[in-house]
Amino acid sequence: MKTGSNRLKLAILISGGGTNLQAIIDRIDAGKLDAEIALVVSNNQDAYGLVRAQKHGISTAVVDYRKYGKKLLPEIDKSRLPSQFAEVIERQRIFQGLPAEEIWDRLARLVLAEQEVIELLDPLTPELICLAGFMRLISPYFIEQYNKEDRYGIMNIHPALLPAFPGSDGYGDTFAYGCRFGGITVHFVDEGEDTGPIIAQATYPIWPDDILDQVKKRGLKLEYALYSKCIQWMAQGDLLVEKSKDGRSSVRIQDPKYPQFIEELTKQAFTR
Ligand code: GRF
């Protein structure tokens, strides 16, 4: 295990219960994850994840995105937007099929909130931003601060087998569709919603007598193990990003134990 400055410096963004955050904290404490958490940021001041962080002496901050909603901010002061805002609009893929003025408005409000988050993160120079149940969209403005030429700097855990069921209710959507298998995905974040390069996935069965809660429980167990493992692979320099001819990026995991890890993880999920 690495110590001190050799550890991957994380900032973790949350919105709720923070059980994934807890799993990361526990694996760091157990010496299984070469990382340190510089800051936990929540958009929701009541997120229990904040308490979890504080219990472990980790700094926390809240950025209330609602401050920038139409209700509390009817007019947007354009001078507060970044100079590259026009490019941000051009690159974004999170708001689609909406009138241009609506896209402008939504993106502007999102960027104003993100400026606050970036101000908090900047002095800490995090090496990886981990989204762990962060229920807000991420704009290209935020992404360009942390994704560099050939290095992605933002990771997300999604509770479905992407590209199936993107969006905010991966377990609910998988279950309601009648899938016989569900899955989870850890991926890097790009300009679309849940579209970035996949790092790793794991699957679980959905049995005929299951209710949604059982399905979620099975999936979350996988999330806790897989997310930490992906962060550890990043810390070890085991995630190689390759560009294919069509310009798409894909991730190659260089850890030779990767298939064995997935096999064992999946075996547990399939054991009744
Ligand atoms: C997880 O299912 C995660 O995949 C999704 O939101 C949930 C967050 O749970 N993005 P928690 O806050 O980590 O308990």
Residues whose N, C-alpha, C, O or C-beta is under 5 A from the ligand:
A	BS01	GRF	G16 G17 G18 T19 N20 L21 A132 G133 I157 H158 P159
